[in-house]
Amino acid sequence: MSSVTFDTLQFVQTLTESGFDQKQAEGVAKALRNAQEESETATKRDLKELELVLKSEMQAMEYRMTIKLGAMLGGSIALMAGILKLMQHV
C-alpha cells in the first residue's frame, strides 16, 4: 500500500509555534511518522488499483463461466438429440 504524504517540517513548526520545544516537536513528528508507516491505511490510489484488479478478475471469471455454460448447453443438446434418435428406433 502507498504511504500518506506527511510534511514533518511543517508539523514540527506548528507544534513549536503552539508551545512545544524543538526536541518535543521533533519527537512527536517522528512518532506520528512511524505510526503512519506501520499502519495499513488504504489510499484512494490503493482502492483504485484494487478496483481495476477485481474488474479484470471478474471479466476473466465471466469468460470462463460463459465457456462452461456453452459446453454444458452443447452437451445437453447432443444428449437430447441422441435420446430422440434412440426413441425413434424403438
N, C-alpha and C positions, 0 to 999 in steps of 0.2 A: 504494500500500500504506500501511497505517497505521503510525504510529510507536509505539515501545515507550515506555511511561511511565518516566521516569528522574528520581529526586529528586536533583538535583545538590547541593542544600544538605546533605542527609543524607550524601551521598557525600563531600563536602568535610570535613564534621565527622568522619566516620570516619577519613579519611586524616590529618587533623590530630591526632586522638587517637592515631593509630598512629605519630606522629613526623614527619610531613611538615609543612613550614611552610605558612602560608596560601597564599602565591603558588604553591608547587609543587602543593598540593592543588587549587587552582582551575585550574591548567594541565592537570592530569591529567583533571579532570572535564570541562573544555572539549574536550580531545582525544577523550575517550570519547563525549561527546555528538555531536561532529562525525562520528565513525566510525559511530555508530548511524544518523545522518541519511543518510549516504551508502550504508549497506548496504541490501540488498533482502531483508531477512528478512521472511518472511510471518508474520503473527499468526494466531491462531485465528479472528478475525473475517474476515481476508482469505480464509482457507481456506473458511469457511462461505459467504461471498459467492460464491466460485468454484464451490462445490458447487451452489448454487442456480442459477447461470447455466448450468452444464453440464447440470443436470437439465432446465431449461427448453429448452435447445437439443436435448437428446436426445428430449424429448417432441415437439418440432416435427419432428424428423427422422423419428421413428416415424410420425407422422401422414402426412407426405409419402410415406413408403415404403408405408404402407397404401393410400393413394390410387393409387399407381403399380401396386401388386400387383393391386388391384381392377380397374384399367383393363386390365392385361395379361390377367387371367383372363377378363374380359368379352370382350376381343378374341379370345382363344383359343376361347371358346365360340362366338362368332359365326363364326369361321373354320371350326370343325369343323361347325357347322350348315350352312354354305354348301357345304362339301365333301360332306357327306352328301346334301344336296339335289341336287347335280350328279351324284352317283353313282347316285341313284335314276332319273335321266333317261337314263342310259347303257344 
